[in-house]
Amino acid sequence: MNLIMLVLQFLLCAVLIAGAGYVLCQSADHIAKATGLTGGWMGLALLATVTSLPELASGISAVTLIDAPNLAVGNALGACVFNLVFLVVIDALQPRQPIYRHASAAHLLSAAFGVVMLGFVAMSLLLPAATPAMLHLGLYSPALLALYLLALRSVFAHEQSLRREVDPDAASGPPPQLSLHWRRFGMAALVVLAAGSWLPSIADQLAQTMGWSRSFVGTLLMALVTTLPEIAVTLSALRLRALDMAIGNLLGSNLFNVTILAVDDIFYTRGPLLANVSPVHAGTAVAAVVMSGLVMIGLVMRPQGRALRFVSWVSVGLLAIYLLNAALVFLHGDA
């Protein structure tokens, strides 16, 4: 297939995913009002799970249909660093102060769980021969699944306790036509899943046509497109002035993206997934850990000043690490 057709198919996937992501955000906002949940929790659990469906579908397709584990791992970890660097865009869009001045402290907990989970992945990638395995699964897989469930439970409990401290009488009634919003949410999720399943084969053909490594395509190109729902949802949340929903969506997507590696490991039957990929992915995992650490510092220190007149110094650090990781994967990624 020629390059133009591949690019057109790639762009079609991007449009479908971005459009469905916008519908997801609108529906989730109505559902949040009906259930009385916080914007941060909606972003972390519901929105993050659905907007990460392209990474899930792409990862499973990559390891089962085209035997491309580097695409799957690169896509999941690349989506993590892209979500974190998109915080730079959110920061730049805030007209007065950095986003860390107004974000909920509850995001610290989800970012910390992200660091722990990414640390497990980095160790498994750096020491593949020493990673314990059971059948064809690495023992990191059940650990990641358990940590994800613990993160959801812990963040929910923490946010509810914070909410009661701020407003003990907080309550909200369900808006009309809630079932309609659930149907719209479900249909948009199916569109995201279908487009995400189509992506791996397009990306693999594009990598072969351009002579790029699968590690590079998965970490940068595919990760960019599969994070379009997160981008669309985040920008829509900002338009609704729901900053915590926007940040919760990005950090929650990272937790889910790391958990996707455990799901991919189940479908990859040739052995532990992380033992059969390029070691360059360890650099991406470490980059995501460092970037998450910077976000945590920002949430604690809550910087007031701006570097380069439009973003905080935390955002400058996030962008620098992202660009460094992109160069590393491009120069040292293999098939």
C-alpha positions as CSV (number, residue, x, y, z in Angstrom):
1,M,0.0,0.0,0.0
2,N,1.4,3.4,-0.9
3,L,2.3,6.1,1.6
4,I,-0.6,8.4,0.8
5,M,-3.2,5.8,1.4
6,L,-1.5,4.8,4.7
7,V,-1.4,8.5,5.8
8,L,-5.1,9.0,4.9
9,Q,-6.1,5.9,6.9
10,F,-4.0,7.1,9.8
11,L,-5.7,10.5,9.7
12,L,-9.2,8.9,9.5
13,C,-8.4,7.0,12.7
14,A,-7.3,10.2,14.3
15,V,-10.5,12.0,13.3
16,L,-12.7,9.2,14.6
17,I,-10.9,9.0,17.9
18,A,-10.8,12.7,18.5
19,G,-14.5,13.1,17.7
20,A,-15.6,10.3,19.9
21,G,-13.4,11.7,22.7
22,Y,-15.3,14.9,22.6
23,V,-18.7,13.1,23.0
24,L,-17.3,11.1,25.8
25,C,-16.4,14.2,27.8
26,Q,-19.8,15.8,27.3
27,S,-21.6,12.6,28.4
28,A,-19.3,12.0,31.4
29,D,-20.0,15.5,32.7
30,H,-23.7,14.8,32.8
31,I,-23.1,11.4,34.4
32,A,-20.9,13.0,37.0
33,K,-23.7,15.4,38.0
34,A,-26.1,12.5,38.3
35,T,-23.9,10.4,40.5
36,G,-22.5,13.2,42.6
37,L,-18.9,12.0,42.0
38,T,-16.0,14.5,41.8
39,G,-14.6,15.7,38.5
40,G,-11.2,14.2,39.5
41,W,-12.7,10.8,40.1
42,M,-14.7,10.8,36.9
43,G,-11.5,11.7,35.0
44,L,-9.4,9.1,36.8
45,A,-11.8,6.1,36.6
46,L,-14.5,6.5,33.9
47,L,-13.0,8.8,31.4
48,A,-9.4,7.5,31.7
49,T,-10.6,4.0,31.2
50,V,-12.6,4.7,28.1
51,T,-10.2,7.2,26.5
52,S,-7.4,4.5,26.9
53,L,-9.4,1.9,24.9
54,P,-7.3,2.7,21.8
55,E,-4.2,1.7,23.7
56,L,-5.9,-1.5,24.9
57,A,-7.2,-2.4,21.5
58,S,-4.0,-1.5,19.8
59,G,-1.9,-3.4,22.2
60,I,-3.9,-6.6,22.0
61,S,-4.0,-6.4,18.2
62,A,-0.3,-5.8,18.0
63,V,0.7,-8.9,20.0
64,T,-2.0,-11.2,18.6
65,L,-2.4,-10.2,14.9
66,I,0.9,-8.9,13.7
67,D,3.3,-10.2,16.4
68,A,4.7,-6.8,17.2
69,P,5.4,-6.6,20.9
70,N,7.5,-3.5,20.5
71,L,4.5,-1.7,19.1
72,A,2.4,-2.7,22.0
73,V,4.9,-1.7,24.7
74,G,6.0,1.4,22.9
75,N,2.4,2.5,22.5
76,A,1.5,2.0,26.2
77,L,4.6,3.7,27.6
78,G,4.7,6.4,24.9
79,A,1.1,7.3,25.7
80,C,2.1,7.8,29.3
81,V,4.8,10.3,28.5
82,F,2.6,12.0,26.0
83,N,-0.2,12.4,28.6
84,L,2.3,14.0,30.9
85,V,3.7,16.3,28.4
86,F,0.2,17.4,27.5
87,L,0.0,19.0,31.0
88,V,2.3,21.6,29.4
89,V,-0.5,22.6,27.0
90,I,-3.0,22.8,29.8
91,D,-0.6,24.9,31.8
92,A,-0.1,27.3,28.8
93,L,-3.9,27.6,28.4
94,Q,-4.4,28.8,31.9
95,P,-4.4,32.6,31.6
96,R,-3.2,33.7,35.1
97,Q,-1.5,31.1,37.2
98,P,0.1,27.6,36.7
99,I,-2.4,24.8,36.9
100,Y,-0.7,23.4,40.0
101,R,-2.0,26.4,42.0
102,H,-5.6,25.2,41.7
103,A,-5.4,21.5,41.2
104,S,-6.7,19.1,43.8
105,A,-4.1,17.6,46.2
106,A,-5.8,14.2,45.5
107,H,-3.9,14.0,42.2
108,L,-0.8,13.4,44.3
109,L,-2.0,9.9,45.1
110,S,-2.7,8.9,41.6
111,A,0.6,10.3,40.4
112,A,2.4,8.3,43.2
113,F,0.7,5.1,42.2
114,G,1.8,5.8,38.6
115,V,5.4,6.1,39.8
116,V,5.2,2.7,41.6
117,M,3.7,0.9,38.6
118,L,6.1,2.4,36.1
119,G,8.9,1.5,38.5
120,F,7.9,-2.2,38.3
121,V,7.8,-2.0,34.5
122,A,11.2,-0.3,34.3
123,M,12.8,-2.9,36.5
124,S,11.3,-5.7,34.4
125,L,12.6,-4.1,31.2
126,L,16.1,-3.5,32.6
127,L,16.4,-7.0,34.0
128,P,14.4,-9.3,31.7
129,A,16.4,-12.4,32.5
130,A,15.9,-12.0,36.2
131,T,12.1,-11.3,36.0
132,P,10.1,-14.1,37.6
133,A,7.6,-15.8,35.3
134,M,4.7,-18.2,35.6
135,L,3.8,-20.1,32.4
136,H,4.1,-17.3,29.7
137,L,3.3,-14.5,32.1
138,G,5.7,-12.2,34.0
139,L,4.9,-12.0,37.6
140,Y,4.8,-8.2,37.2
141,S,1.4,-8.6,35.5
142,P,-0.7,-9.6,38.5
143,A,1.2,-7.0,40.5
144,L,0.2,-4.3,38.0
145,L,-3.4,-5.4,38.0
146,A,-3.5,-5.4,41.8
147,L,-1.9,-1.9,42.1
148,Y,-4.4,-0.5,39.6
149,L,-7.4,-1.7,41.6
150,L,-5.8,-0.5,44.8
151,A,-5.2,2.9,43.2
152,L,-8.8,3.3,42.1
153,R,-10.1,2.4,45.6
154,S,-7.5,4.6,47.4
155,V,-8.1,7.7,45.3
156,F,-11.9,7.3,45.6
157,A,-11.7,7.1,49.3
158,H,-9.2,10.0,49.5
159,E,-11.3,12.3,47.3
160,Q,-14.5,11.5,49.2
161,S,-12.8,12.4,52.5
162,L,-11.4,15.7,51.1
163,R,-14.9,16.5,49.7
164,R,-16.5,16.0,53.0
165,E,-14.0,18.3,54.7
166,V,-14.6,21.0,52.1
167,D,-18.4,20.7,51.8
168,P,-20.0,18.2,54.2
169,D,-23.5,18.9,52.7
170,A,-22.5,18.5,49.1
171,A,-25.1,16.7,47.0
172,S,-26.5,16.9,43.5
173,G,-29.6,15.5,41.9
174,P,-29.6,13.5,38.7
175,P,-30.1,15.6,35.5
176,P,-32.8,14.6,33.1
177,Q,-32.3,12.0,30.3
178,L,-29.4,10.2,32.1
179,S,-30.0,7.1,30.1
180,L,-29.4,9.1,26.9
181,H,-26.0,10.2,28.1
182,W,-25.1,6.6,29.0
183,R,-26.0,5.5,25.5
184,R,-24.0,8.3,23.9
185,F,-21.1,7.4,26.2
186,G,-21.3,3.7,25.1
187,M,-21.6,4.5,21.4
188,A,-18.6,6.8,21.6
189,A,-16.6,4.2,23.4
190,L,-17.3,1.6,20.7
191,V,-16.0,4.1,18.0
192,V,-12.9,4.6,20.0
193,L,-12.4,0.8,20.4
194,A,-12.9,0.1,16.7
195,A,-10.6,2.9,15.5
196,G,-8.0,1.8,18.0
197,S,-8.1,-1.8,16.8
198,W,-7.4,-0.5,13.2
199,L,-4.3,1.5,14.2
200,P,-1.6,-1.2,14.7
201,S,-1.7,-2.6,11.2
202,I,-1.6,0.9,9.7
203,A,1.3,1.9,12.0
204,D,3.2,-1.3,11.2
205,Q,2.9,-0.8,7.5
206,L,3.9,2.8,7.9
207,A,7.0,1.8,9.8
208,Q,8.0,-0.6,7.1
209,T,7.3,1.9,4.3
210,M,9.4,4.7,6.1
211,G,12.1,2.3,7.4
212,W,11.3,3.3,11.0
213,S,11.6,0.9,13.9
214,R,8.5,-0.4,15.6
215,S,9.8,0.9,18.9
216,F,9.9,4.5,17.5
217,V,6.5,4.2,15.7
218,G,4.8,2.7,18.8
219,T,6.3,5.2,21.3
220,L,5.8,8.4,19.3
221,L,3.4,8.0,16.3
222,M,0.9,5.5,17.5
223,A,1.0,6.9,21.0
224,L,0.2,10.3,19.7
225,V,-3.0,9.1,17.9
226,T,-4.2,6.8,20.6
227,T,-4.0,9.6,23.1
228,L,-6.3,11.8,21.0
229,P,-9.3,10.9,23.1
230,E,-7.4,12.0,26.2
231,I,-6.5,15.3,24.4
232,A,-10.1,15.8,23.3
233,V,-11.5,15.1,26.7
234,T,-9.0,17.2,28.4
235,L,-9.6,20.2,26.2
236,S,-13.4,19.8,26.6
237,A,-13.0,19.6,30.4
238,L,-11.0,22.8,30.3
239,R,-13.8,24.5,28.3
240,L,-16.2,23.4,31.1
241,R,-13.7,24.8,33.7
242,A,-13.3,21.3,35.1
243,L,-9.5,21.4,35.7
244,D,-9.5,18.5,38.1
245,M,-11.4,16.3,35.6
246,A,-8.8,17.2,32.9
247,I,-5.8,16.4,35.2
248,G,-7.5,13.3,36.6
249,N,-8.2,12.0,33.1
250,L,-4.5,12.3,32.1
251,L,-3.1,10.8,35.3
252,G,-5.8,8.1,35.4
253,S,-5.0,7.2,31.7
254,N,-1.4,6.6,32.7
255,L,-2.5,4.2,35.4
256,F,-4.6,2.3,32.9
257,N,-2.0,2.4,30.2
258,V,0.5,0.7,32.5
259,T,-2.1,-1.9,33.4
260,I,-2.6,-2.5,29.7
261,L,0.9,-4.0,29.6
262,A,-0.4,-6.8,32.0
263,V,-3.4,-7.4,29.7
264,D,-1.1,-7.5,26.6
265,D,1.1,-10.0,28.5
266,I,-1.9,-12.3,28.9
267,F,-2.5,-12.3,25.1
268,Y,1.2,-12.6,24.2
269,T,1.9,-16.4,24.4
270,R,5.6,-16.5,23.5
271,G,6.8,-15.6,27.0
272,P,6.8,-12.6,29.3
273,L,6.0,-9.6,27.2
274,L,8.6,-7.3,28.7
275,A,11.4,-9.9,28.2
276,N,10.8,-9.9,24.5
277,V,11.0,-6.2,23.6
278,S,13.7,-3.6,23.0
279,P,15.5,-2.4,26.2
280,V,15.0,1.2,24.9
281,H,11.5,1.1,26.4
282,A,13.1,1.2,29.8
283,G,14.2,4.7,29.0
284,T,10.6,5.6,28.2
285,A,9.4,4.1,31.5
286,V,12.1,6.0,33.4
287,A,11.2,9.2,31.6
288,A,7.5,8.7,32.7
289,V,8.7,8.2,36.3
290,V,10.7,11.4,36.3
291,M,7.9,13.4,34.6
292,S,5.4,12.0,37.2
293,G,7.8,13.1,39.9
294,L,7.9,16.6,38.5
295,V,4.1,16.8,38.5
296,M,4.1,15.7,42.2
297,I,6.6,18.4,43.0
298,G,4.4,20.9,41.3
299,L,1.3,19.7,43.2
300,V,3.2,20.1,46.5
301,M,5.1,23.4,45.9
302,R,2.3,24.9,43.8
303,P,4.6,27.3,41.8
304,Q,3.3,30.8,41.1
305,G,5.8,32.2,38.6
306,R,6.0,31.3,34.9
307,A,9.1,30.5,32.9
308,L,9.3,31.8,29.3
309,R,6.2,34.0,30.2
310,F,3.6,31.3,29.5
311,V,4.3,28.1,31.4
312,S,5.6,27.1,34.9
313,W,9.1,25.7,35.4
314,V,7.5,22.3,35.9
315,S,6.2,22.4,32.4
316,V,9.6,23.3,31.0
317,G,11.0,20.2,32.7
318,L,8.3,18.0,31.4
319,L,8.9,19.2,27.8
320,A,12.6,18.8,28.1
321,I,12.4,15.2,29.3
322,Y,9.8,14.3,26.6
323,L,12.1,15.6,23.8
324,L,15.1,13.8,25.3
325,N,13.2,10.5,25.4
326,A,11.9,11.0,21.8
327,A,15.5,11.4,20.6
328,L,16.6,8.4,22.6
329,V,13.9,6.1,21.1
330,F,14.5,7.4,17.5
331,L,18.3,6.9,17.7
332,H,18.4,3.6,19.6
333,G,15.1,1.9,19.0
334,D,15.2,-1.4,17.1
335,A,12.5,-3.5,15.3
